[in-house]
Amino acid sequence: MPFANFKVPAGTLTAERKEQIITRTTDLYAETFGDRARATTLVLVAEAADAGWGIGSGVLMLARVGQVGQVAQD
């Protein structure tokens, strides 16, 4: 069973964007492994709480990196 796990900052993606990630990822797996993989492909879009993620041992917050509201509105 193909599996993809996306972790994103909470509140940065709309339901429509999450659906797009799931659909496009499933399509990619089906293209790669054959259409038989479509029915068993699992895609998880998990939201990490603000300050619940980091890069290079630095804790990141949306306000700190200037991303508040930008991604959710795309």
PDB file of N, CA, C and O in Angstrom:
ATOM      1  N   MET A   1       0.845  -1.173   0.000  1.00  0.00           N
ATOM      2  CA  MET A   1       0.000   0.000   0.000  1.00  0.00           C
ATOM      3  C   MET A   1       0.894   1.240   0.000  1.00  0.00           C
ATOM      4  O   MET A   1       1.662   1.445   0.940  1.00  0.00           O
ATOM      5  N   PRO A   2       0.805   2.069  -1.041  1.00  0.00           N
ATOM      6  CA  PRO A   2       1.556   3.332  -1.053  1.00  0.00           C
ATOM      7  C   PRO A   2       1.045   4.261   0.050  1.00  0.00           C
ATOM      8  O   PRO A   2      -0.152   4.313   0.331  1.00  0.00           O
ATOM      9  N   PHE A   3       1.972   4.987   0.664  1.00  0.00           N
ATOM     10  CA  PHE A   3       1.626   5.879   1.775  1.00  0.00           C
ATOM     11  C   PHE A   3       2.431   7.163   1.659  1.00  0.00           C
ATOM     12  O   PHE A   3       3.640   7.129   1.431  1.00  0.00           O
ATOM     13  N   ALA A   4       1.762   8.287   1.817  1.00  0.00           N
ATOM     14  CA  ALA A   4       2.418   9.597   1.848  1.00  0.00           C
ATOM     15  C   ALA A   4       1.942  10.323   3.089  1.00  0.00           C
ATOM     16  O   ALA A   4       0.756  10.298   3.418  1.00  0.00           O
ATOM     17  N   ASN A   5       2.876  10.974   3.783  1.00  0.00           N
ATOM     18  CA  ASN A   5       2.551  11.687   5.014  1.00  0.00           C
ATOM     19  C   ASN A   5       3.080  13.113   4.895  1.00  0.00           C
ATOM     20  O   ASN A   5       4.290  13.336   4.918  1.00  0.00           O
ATOM     21  N   PHE A   6       2.177  14.066   4.770  1.00  0.00           N
ATOM     22  CA  PHE A   6       2.534  15.474   4.690  1.00  0.00           C
ATOM     23  C   PHE A   6       2.281  16.120   6.041  1.00  0.00           C
ATOM     24  O   PHE A   6       1.205  15.952   6.616  1.00  0.00           O
ATOM     25  N   LYS A   7       3.250  16.849   6.549  1.00  0.00           N
ATOM     26  CA  LYS A   7       3.076  17.599   7.794  1.00  0.00           C
ATOM     27  C   LYS A   7       3.195  19.078   7.450  1.00  0.00           C
ATOM     28  O   LYS A   7       4.184  19.523   6.868  1.00  0.00           O
ATOM     29  N   VAL A   8       2.167  19.822   7.823  1.00  0.00           N
ATOM     30  CA  VAL A   8       2.110  21.246   7.501  1.00  0.00           C
ATOM     31  C   VAL A   8       1.768  22.037   8.752  1.00  0.00           C
ATOM     32  O   VAL A   8       1.134  21.502   9.661  1.00  0.00           O
ATOM     33  N   PRO A   9       2.173  23.295   8.817  1.00  0.00           N
ATOM     34  CA  PRO A   9       1.775  24.125   9.956  1.00  0.00           C
ATOM     35  C   PRO A   9       0.254  24.269  10.006  1.00  0.00           C
ATOM     36  O   PRO A   9      -0.387  24.477   8.975  1.00  0.00           O
ATOM     37  N   ALA A  10      -0.314  24.161  11.189  1.00  0.00           N
ATOM     38  CA  ALA A  10      -1.762  24.259  11.369  1.00  0.00           C
ATOM     39  C   ALA A  10      -2.294  25.574  10.821  1.00  0.00           C
ATOM     40  O   ALA A  10      -1.700  26.635  11.014  1.00  0.00           O
ATOM     41  N   GLY A  11      -3.421  25.481  10.137  1.00  0.00           N
ATOM     42  CA  GLY A  11      -4.100  26.672   9.648  1.00  0.00           C
ATOM     43  C   GLY A  11      -3.553  27.244   8.355  1.00  0.00           C
ATOM     44  O   GLY A  11      -4.003  28.304   7.920  1.00  0.00           O
ATOM     45  N   THR A  12      -2.586  26.570   7.724  1.00  0.00           N
ATOM     46  CA  THR A  12      -2.001  27.138   6.508  1.00  0.00           C
ATOM     47  C   THR A  12      -2.636  26.625   5.236  1.00  0.00           C
ATOM     48  O   THR A  12      -2.416  27.199   4.170  1.00  0.00           O
ATOM     49  N   LEU A  13      -3.418  25.559   5.314  1.00  0.00           N
ATOM     50  CA  LEU A  13      -4.055  25.009   4.124  1.00  0.00           C
ATOM     51  C   LEU A  13      -5.563  24.965   4.286  1.00  0.00           C
ATOM     52  O   LEU A  13      -6.079  24.610   5.346  1.00  0.00           O
ATOM     53  N   THR A  14      -6.248  25.325   3.238  1.00  0.00           N
ATOM     54  CA  THR A  14      -7.706  25.191   3.223  1.00  0.00           C
ATOM     55  C   THR A  14      -8.066  23.733   2.968  1.00  0.00           C
ATOM     56  O   THR A  14      -7.210  22.937   2.583  1.00  0.00           O
ATOM     57  N   ALA A  15      -9.317  23.388   3.179  1.00  0.00           N
ATOM     58  CA  ALA A  15      -9.782  22.033   2.892  1.00  0.00           C
ATOM     59  C   ALA A  15      -9.589  21.710   1.409  1.00  0.00           C
ATOM     60  O   ALA A  15      -9.279  20.573   1.053  1.00  0.00           O
ATOM     61  N   GLU A  16      -9.771  22.706   0.554  1.00  0.00           N
ATOM     62  CA  GLU A  16      -9.602  22.501  -0.885  1.00  0.00           C
ATOM     63  C   GLU A  16      -8.147  22.187  -1.232  1.00  0.00           C
ATOM     64  O   GLU A  16      -7.884  21.335  -2.081  1.00  0.00           O
ATOM     65  N   ARG A  17      -7.207  22.864  -0.586  1.00  0.00           N
ATOM     66  CA  ARG A  17      -5.782  22.608  -0.834  1.00  0.00           C
ATOM     67  C   ARG A  17      -5.395  21.220  -0.341  1.00  0.00           C
ATOM     68  O   ARG A  17      -4.620  20.523  -0.995  1.00  0.00           O
ATOM     69  N   LYS A  18      -5.923  20.819   0.795  1.00  0.00           N
ATOM     70  CA  LYS A  18      -5.646  19.473   1.301  1.00  0.00           C
ATOM     71  C   LYS A  18      -6.179  18.426   0.326  1.00  0.00           C
ATOM     72  O   LYS A  18      -5.511  17.433   0.037  1.00  0.00           O
ATOM     73  N   GLU A  19      -7.386  18.660  -0.174  1.00  0.00           N
ATOM     74  CA  GLU A  19      -7.969  17.743  -1.155  1.00  0.00           C
ATOM     75  C   GLU A  19      -7.088  17.655  -2.403  1.00  0.00           C
ATOM     76  O   GLU A  19      -6.901  16.575  -2.963  1.00  0.00           O
ATOM     77  N   GLN A  20      -6.558  18.778  -2.827  1.00  0.00           N
ATOM     78  CA  GLN A  20      -5.688  18.807  -3.993  1.00  0.00           C
ATOM     79  C   GLN A  20      -4.406  17.999  -3.738  1.00  0.00           C
ATOM     80  O   GLN A  20      -3.961  17.258  -4.614  1.00  0.00           O
ATOM     81  N   ILE A  21      -3.822  18.137  -2.568  1.00  0.00           N
ATOM     82  CA  ILE A  21      -2.629  17.365  -2.217  1.00  0.00           C
ATOM     83  C   ILE A  21      -2.940  15.871  -2.252  1.00  0.00           C
ATOM     84  O   ILE A  21      -2.169  15.088  -2.806  1.00  0.00           O
ATOM     85  N   ILE A  22      -4.058  15.482  -1.668  1.00  0.00           N
ATOM     86  CA  ILE A  22      -4.446  14.076  -1.628  1.00  0.00           C
ATOM     87  C   ILE A  22      -4.686  13.538  -3.033  1.00  0.00           C
ATOM     88  O   ILE A  22      -4.195  12.463  -3.379  1.00  0.00           O
ATOM     89  N   THR A  23      -5.430  14.272  -3.838  1.00  0.00           N
ATOM     90  CA  THR A  23      -5.740  13.837  -5.202  1.00  0.00           C
ATOM     91  C   THR A  23      -4.495  13.731  -6.066  1.00  0.00           C
ATOM     92  O   THR A  23      -4.297  12.731  -6.756  1.00  0.00           O
ATOM     93  N   ARG A  24      -3.658  14.753  -6.032  1.00  0.00           N
ATOM     94  CA  ARG A  24      -2.460  14.756  -6.873  1.00  0.00           C
ATOM     95  C   ARG A  24      -1.442  13.701  -6.429  1.00  0.00           C
ATOM     96  O   ARG A  24      -0.769  13.094  -7.262  1.00  0.00           O
ATOM     97  N   THR A  25      -1.333  13.489  -5.122  1.00  0.00           N
ATOM     98  CA  THR A  25      -0.426  12.457  -4.628  1.00  0.00           C
ATOM     99  C   THR A  25      -0.919  11.074  -5.044  1.00  0.00           C
ATOM    100  O   THR A  25      -0.130  10.233  -5.475  1.00  0.00           O
ATOM    101  N   THR A  26      -2.210  10.842  -4.917  1.00  0.00           N
ATOM    102  CA  THR A  26      -2.787   9.569  -5.345  1.00  0.00           C
ATOM    103  C   THR A  26      -2.562   9.351  -6.838  1.00  0.00           C
ATOM    104  O   THR A  26      -2.207   8.252  -7.263  1.00  0.00           O
ATOM    105  N   ASP A  27      -2.767  10.394  -7.628  1.00  0.00           N
ATOM    106  CA  ASP A  27      -2.520  10.307  -9.075  1.00  0.00           C
ATOM    107  C   ASP A  27      -1.059   9.963  -9.362  1.00  0.00           C
ATOM    108  O   ASP A  27      -0.772   9.146 -10.237  1.00  0.00           O
ATOM    109  N   LEU A  28      -0.144  10.584  -8.631  1.00  0.00           N
ATOM    110  CA  LEU A  28       1.285  10.313  -8.821  1.00  0.00           C
ATOM    111  C   LEU A  28       1.618   8.850  -8.525  1.00  0.00           C
ATOM    112  O   LEU A  28       2.334   8.205  -9.291  1.00  0.00           O
ATOM    113  N   TYR A  29       1.097   8.330  -7.412  1.00  0.00           N
ATOM    114  CA  TYR A  29       1.335   6.926  -7.087  1.00  0.00           C
ATOM    115  C   TYR A  29       0.738   6.010  -8.161  1.00  0.00           C
ATOM    116  O   TYR A  29       1.358   5.017  -8.541  1.00  0.00           O
ATOM    117  N   ALA A  30      -0.453   6.337  -8.645  1.00  0.00           N
ATOM    118  CA  ALA A  30      -1.082   5.520  -9.685  1.00  0.00           C
ATOM    119  C   ALA A  30      -0.253   5.548 -10.969  1.00  0.00           C
ATOM    120  O   ALA A  30      -0.124   4.527 -11.644  1.00  0.00           O
ATOM    121  N   GLU A  31       0.304   6.702 -11.307  1.00  0.00           N
ATOM    122  CA  GLU A  31       1.168   6.795 -12.482  1.00  0.00           C
ATOM    123  C   GLU A  31       2.442   5.978 -12.287  1.00  0.00           C
ATOM    124  O   GLU A  31       2.934   5.353 -13.226  1.00  0.00           O
ATOM    125  N   THR A  32       2.969   5.985 -11.078  1.00  0.00           N
ATOM    126  CA  THR A  32       4.222   5.308 -10.780  1.00  0.00           C
ATOM    127  C   THR A  32       4.059   3.797 -10.661  1.00  0.00           C
ATOM    128  O   THR A  32       4.847   3.041 -11.229  1.00  0.00           O
ATOM    129  N   PHE A  33       3.038   3.352  -9.923  1.00  0.00           N
ATOM    130  CA  PHE A  33       2.867   1.933  -9.614  1.00  0.00           C
ATOM    131  C   PHE A  33       1.763   1.254 -10.414  1.00  0.00           C
ATOM    132  O   PHE A  33       1.558   0.047 -10.284  1.00  0.00           O
ATOM    133  N   GLY A  34       1.064   2.002 -11.225  1.00  0.00           N
ATOM    134  CA  GLY A  34      -0.065   1.450 -11.965  1.00  0.00           C
ATOM    135  C   GLY A  34      -1.370   1.788 -11.271  1.00  0.00           C
ATOM    136  O   GLY A  34      -1.410   2.014 -10.062  1.00  0.00           O
ATOM    137  N   ASP A  35      -2.430   1.819 -12.051  1.00  0.00           N
ATOM    138  CA  ASP A  35      -3.724   2.251 -11.513  1.00  0.00           C
ATOM    139  C   ASP A  35      -4.230   1.359 -10.383  1.00  0.00           C
ATOM    140  O   ASP A  35      -5.076   1.783  -9.596  1.00  0.00           O
ATOM    141  N   ARG A  36      -3.723   0.129 -10.295  1.00  0.00           N
ATOM    142  CA  ARG A  36      -4.150  -0.775  -9.210  1.00  0.00           C
ATOM    143  C   ARG A  36      -3.798  -0.203  -7.833  1.00  0.00           C
ATOM    144  O   ARG A  36      -4.423  -0.562  -6.835  1.00  0.00           O
ATOM    145  N   ALA A  37      -2.797   0.687  -7.776  1.00  0.00           N
ATOM    146  CA  ALA A  37      -2.378   1.269  -6.500  1.00  0.00           C
ATOM    147  C   ALA A  37      -3.345   2.340  -6.002  1.00  0.00           C
ATOM    148  O   ALA A  37      -3.339   2.675  -4.818  1.00  0.00           O
ATOM    149  N   ARG A  38      -4.171   2.876  -6.891  1.00  0.00           N
ATOM    150  CA  ARG A  38      -5.069   3.979  -6.521  1.00  0.00           C
ATOM    151  C   ARG A  38      -5.976   3.615  -5.335  1.00  0.00           C
ATOM    152  O   ARG A  38      -6.129   4.408  -4.406  1.00  0.00           O
ATOM    153  N   ALA A  39      -6.559   2.448  -5.367  1.00  0.00           N
ATOM    154  CA  ALA A  39      -7.534   2.054  -4.338  1.00  0.00           C
ATOM    155  C   ALA A  39      -6.909   1.855  -2.965  1.00  0.00           C
ATOM    156  O   ALA A  39      -7.610   1.910  -1.955  1.00  0.00           O
ATOM    157  N   THR A  40      -5.597   1.624  -2.913  1.00  0.00           N
ATOM    158  CA  THR A  40      -4.955   1.356  -1.621  1.00  0.00           C
ATOM    159  C   THR A  40      -3.993   2.459  -1.187  1.00  0.00           C
ATOM    160  O   THR A  40      -3.303   2.318  -0.177  1.00  0.00           O
ATOM    161  N   THR A  41      -3.944   3.549  -1.941  1.00  0.00           N
ATOM    162  CA  THR A  41      -3.046   4.651  -1.591  1.00  0.00           C
ATOM    163  C   THR A  41      -3.602   5.416  -0.395  1.00  0.00           C
ATOM    164  O   THR A  41      -4.764   5.823  -0.390  1.00  0.00           O
ATOM    165  N   LEU A  42      -2.772   5.603   0.602  1.00  0.00           N
ATOM    166  CA  LEU A  42      -3.143   6.353   1.803  1.00  0.00           C
ATOM    167  C   LEU A  42      -2.333   7.638   1.841  1.00  0.00           C
ATOM    168  O   LEU A  42      -1.103   7.608   1.802  1.00  0.00           O
ATOM    169  N   VAL A  43      -3.030   8.767   1.917  1.00  0.00           N
ATOM    170  CA  VAL A  43      -2.372  10.073   1.998  1.00  0.00           C
ATOM    171  C   VAL A  43      -2.860  10.745   3.271  1.00  0.00           C
ATOM    172  O   VAL A  43      -4.062  10.909   3.481  1.00  0.00           O
ATOM    173  N   LEU A  44      -1.912  11.133   4.116  1.00  0.00           N
ATOM    174  CA  LEU A  44      -2.234  11.800   5.377  1.00  0.00           C
ATOM    175  C   LEU A  44      -1.684  13.215   5.333  1.00  0.00           C
ATOM    176  O   LEU A  44      -0.493  13.418   5.094  1.00  0.00           O
ATOM    177  N   VAL A  45      -2.551  14.194   5.564  1.00  0.00           N
ATOM    178  CA  VAL A  45      -2.126  15.583   5.686  1.00  0.00           C
ATOM    179  C   VAL A  45      -2.334  15.952   7.152  1.00  0.00           C
ATOM    180  O   VAL A  45      -3.460  16.195   7.587  1.00  0.00           O
ATOM    181  N   ALA A  46      -1.244  15.991   7.903  1.00  0.00           N
ATOM    182  CA  ALA A  46      -1.304  16.251   9.338  1.00  0.00           C
ATOM    183  C   ALA A  46      -0.855  17.680   9.625  1.00  0.00           C
ATOM    184  O   ALA A  46       0.141  18.155   9.080  1.00  0.00           O
ATOM    185  N   GLU A  47      -1.604  18.348  10.483  1.00  0.00           N
ATOM    186  CA  GLU A  47      -1.268  19.724  10.852  1.00  0.00           C
ATOM    187  C   GLU A  47      -0.472  19.744  12.148  1.00  0.00           C
ATOM    188  O   GLU A  47      -0.883  19.160  13.151  1.00  0.00           O
ATOM    189  N   ALA A  48       0.658  20.416  12.118  1.00  0.00           N
ATOM    190  CA  ALA A  48       1.472  20.605  13.314  1.00  0.00           C
ATOM    191  C   ALA A  48       1.075  21.928  13.965  1.00  0.00           C
ATOM    192  O   ALA A  48       0.930  22.947  13.288  1.00  0.00           O
ATOM    193  N   ALA A  49       0.905  21.899  15.258  1.00  0.00           N
ATOM    194  CA  ALA A  49       0.536  23.113  15.988  1.00  0.00           C
ATOM    195  C   ALA A  49       1.624  24.176  15.826  1.00  0.00           C
ATOM    196  O   ALA A  49       2.802  23.851  15.678  1.00  0.00           O
ATOM    197  N   ASP A  50       1.221  25.440  15.856  1.00  0.00           N
ATOM    198  CA  ASP A  50       2.185  26.523  15.785  1.00  0.00           C
ATOM    199  C   ASP A  50       3.223  26.337  16.889  1.00  0.00           C
ATOM    200  O   ASP A  50       2.874  26.049  18.034  1.00  0.00           O
ATOM    201  N   ALA A  51       4.469  26.498  16.551  1.00  0.00           N
ATOM    202  CA  ALA A  51       5.615  26.264  17.433  1.00  0.00           C
ATOM    203  C   ALA A  51       5.826  24.778  17.710  1.00  0.00           C
ATOM    204  O   ALA A  51       6.639  24.412  18.559  1.00  0.00           O
ATOM    205  N   GLY A  52       5.098  23.926  16.998  1.00  0.00           N
ATOM    206  CA  GLY A  52       5.265  22.490  17.151  1.00  0.00           C
ATOM    207  C   GLY A  52       6.118  21.900  16.037  1.00  0.00           C
ATOM    208  O   GLY A  52       6.075  20.697  15.780  1.00  0.00           O
ATOM    209  N   TRP A  53       6.881  22.743  15.390  1.00  0.00           N
ATOM    210  CA  TRP A  53       7.742  22.301  14.305  1.00  0.00           C
ATOM    211  C   TRP A  53       8.966  23.182  14.256  1.00  0.00           C
ATOM    212  O   TRP A  53       8.971  24.275  14.823  1.00  0.00           O
ATOM    213  N   GLY A  54       9.990  22.728  13.594  1.00  0.00           N
ATOM    214  CA  GLY A  54      11.213  23.513  13.535  1.00  0.00           C
ATOM    215  C   GLY A  54      12.144  23.025  12.452  1.00  0.00           C
ATOM    216  O   GLY A  54      11.956  21.953  11.877  1.00  0.00           O
ATOM    217  N   ILE A  55      13.141  23.822  12.186  1.00  0.00           N
ATOM    218  CA  ILE A  55      14.174  23.504  11.198  1.00  0.00           C
ATOM    219  C   ILE A  55      15.520  23.827  11.831  1.00  0.00           C
ATOM    220  O   ILE A  55      15.699  24.894  12.418  1.00  0.00           O
ATOM    221  N   GLY A  56      16.451  22.913  11.711  1.00  0.00           N
ATOM    222  CA  GLY A  56      17.799  23.157  12.226  1.00  0.00           C
ATOM    223  C   GLY A  56      17.826  23.467  13.704  1.00  0.00           C
ATOM    224  O   GLY A  56      18.584  24.336  14.133  1.00  0.00           O
ATOM    225  N   SER A  57      17.040  22.798  14.475  1.00  0.00           N
ATOM    226  CA  SER A  57      16.880  22.918  15.920  1.00  0.00           C
ATOM    227  C   SER A  57      16.235  24.228  16.363  1.00  0.00           C
ATOM    228  O   SER A  57      16.173  24.509  17.560  1.00  0.00           O
ATOM    229  N   GLY A  58      15.756  25.031  15.416  1.00  0.00           N
ATOM    230  CA  GLY A  58      15.039  26.254  15.767  1.00  0.00           C
ATOM    231  C   GLY A  58      13.538  26.040  15.701  1.00  0.00           C
ATOM    232  O   GLY A  58      13.029  25.527  14.705  1.00  0.00           O
ATOM    233  N   VAL A  59      12.826  26.425  16.748  1.00  0.00           N
ATOM    234  CA  VAL A  59      11.369  26.316  16.777  1.00  0.00           C
ATOM    235  C   VAL A  59      10.792  27.442  15.930  1.00  0.00           C
ATOM    236  O   VAL A  59      11.155  28.608  16.085  1.00  0.00           O
ATOM    237  N   LEU A  60       9.890  27.069  15.034  1.00  0.00           N
ATOM    238  CA  LEU A  60       9.311  28.070  14.144  1.00  0.00           C
ATOM    239  C   LEU A  60       7.865  28.342  14.488  1.00  0.00           C
ATOM    240  O   LEU A  60       7.110  27.445  14.862  1.00  0.00           O
ATOM    241  N   MET A  61       7.498  29.608  14.353  1.00  0.00           N
ATOM    242  CA  MET A  61       6.122  30.041  14.529  1.00  0.00           C
ATOM    243  C   MET A  61       5.752  30.846  13.294  1.00  0.00           C
ATOM    244  O   MET A  61       6.585  31.572  12.751  1.00  0.00           O
ATOM    245  N   LEU A  62       4.515  30.724  12.852  1.00  0.00           N
ATOM    246  CA  LEU A  62       4.092  31.425  11.644  1.00  0.00           C
ATOM    247  C   LEU A  62       4.351  32.922  11.730  1.00  0.00           C
ATOM    248  O   LEU A  62       4.825  33.527  10.769  1.00  0.00           O
ATOM    249  N   ALA A  63       4.045  33.517  12.864  1.00  0.00           N
ATOM    250  CA  ALA A  63       4.255  34.959  13.013  1.00  0.00           C
ATOM    251  C   ALA A  63       5.730  35.323  12.856  1.00  0.00           C
ATOM    252  O   ALA A  63       6.063  36.371  12.302  1.00  0.00           O
ATOM    253  N   ARG A  64       6.601  34.461  13.341  1.00  0.00           N
ATOM    254  CA  ARG A  64       8.036  34.727  13.282  1.00  0.00           C
ATOM    255  C   ARG A  64       8.567  34.654  11.856  1.00  0.00           C
ATOM    256  O   ARG A  64       9.457  35.420  11.487  1.00  0.00           O
ATOM    257  N   VAL A  65       8.038  33.756  11.063  1.00  0.00           N
ATOM    258  CA  VAL A  65       8.548  33.593   9.699  1.00  0.00           C
ATOM    259  C   VAL A  65       7.726  34.386   8.679  1.00  0.00           C
ATOM    260  O   VAL A  65       7.966  34.273   7.477  1.00  0.00           O
ATOM    261  N   GLY A  66       6.770  35.178   9.139  1.00  0.00           N
ATOM    262  CA  GLY A  66       6.019  36.069   8.262  1.00  0.00           C
ATOM    263  C   GLY A  66       5.077  35.378   7.321  1.00  0.00           C
ATOM    264  O   GLY A  66       4.853  35.859   6.211  1.00  0.00           O
ATOM    265  N   GLN A  67       4.513  34.253   7.734  1.00  0.00           N
ATOM    266  CA  GLN A  67       3.644  33.478   6.858  1.00  0.00           C
ATOM    267  C   GLN A  67       2.184  33.538   7.251  1.00  0.00           C
ATOM    268  O   GLN A  67       1.360  32.896   6.600  1.00  0.00           O
ATOM    269  N   VAL A  68       1.832  34.268   8.272  1.00  0.00           N
ATOM    270  CA  VAL A  68       0.458  34.273   8.767  1.00  0.00           C
ATOM    271  C   VAL A  68      -0.506  34.657   7.652  1.00  0.00           C
ATOM    272  O   VAL A  68      -0.409  35.743   7.079  1.00  0.00           O
ATOM    273  N   GLY A  69      -1.434  33.756   7.351  1.00  0.00           N
ATOM    274  CA  GLY A  69      -2.482  34.026   6.388  1.00  0.00           C
ATOM    275  C   GLY A  69      -2.090  33.878   4.933  1.00  0.00           C
ATOM    276  O   GLY A  69      -2.982  33.754   4.093  1.00  0.00           O
ATOM    277  N   GLN A  70      -0.811  33.882   4.581  1.00  0.00           N
ATOM    278  CA  GLN A  70      -0.407  33.836   3.187  1.00  0.00           C
ATOM    279  C   GLN A  70      -0.789  32.527   2.508  1.00  0.00           C
ATOM    280  O   GLN A  70      -1.431  32.548   1.458  1.00  0.00           O
ATOM    281  N   VAL A  71      -0.414  31.405   3.078  1.00  0.00           N
ATOM    282  CA  VAL A  71      -0.606  30.118   2.420  1.00  0.00           C
ATOM    283  C   VAL A  71      -2.081  29.765   2.355  1.00  0.00           C
ATOM    284  O   VAL A  71      -2.545  29.265   1.330  1.00  0.00           O
ATOM    285  N   ALA A  72      -2.826  30.009   3.416  1.00  0.00           N
ATOM    286  CA  ALA A  72      -4.242  29.631   3.461  1.00  0.00           C
ATOM    287  C   ALA A  72      -5.050  30.377   2.416  1.00  0.00           C
ATOM    288  O   ALA A  72      -6.100  29.888   2.000  1.00  0.00           O
ATOM    289  N   GLN A  73      -4.604  31.525   1.983  1.00  0.00           N
ATOM    290  CA  GLN A  73      -5.362  32.321   1.028  1.00  0.00           C
ATOM    291  C   GLN A  73      -5.038  32.009  -0.423  1.00  0.00           C
ATOM    292  O   GLN A  73      -5.746  32.475  -1.316  1.00  0.00           O
ATOM    293  N   ASP A  74      -3.985  31.233  -0.689  1.00  0.00           N
ATOM    294  CA  ASP A  74      -3.592  30.916  -2.059  1.00  0.00           C
ATOM    295  C   ASP A  74      -4.668  30.125  -2.769  1.00  0.00           C
ATOM    296  O   ASP A  74      -4.504  29.771  -3.937  1.00  0.00           O
TER     297      ASP A  74
END
